[in-house]
Amino acid sequence: MTDPHPSRPQVCHTVFFQFREDALPSEIEQFFAAMAELKTQHKVSGILSFSYGPQNSQEGLNQGFN
């Protein structure tokens, strides 16, 4: 996606979440859908992209975070 304001600095945020052990997969999907709406529903201006997924580091150092 092209930045409509190329002169503005861009920041890439990386956020990790740790869900409760009893969290259902459907609840986790609902959470990420709500997070994606911050961009798709223009609830937060300036978000150019949003991606998510399970932690997939080969090192196994995630300590339960996703």
Long-range contacts (C-beta under 8 A, 24 or more apart in sequence): 1-48, 1-49, 3-48, 10-48, 16-55, 16-62, 16-65, 16-66, 17-65, 17-66, 18-64, 18-65, 18-66, 19-66
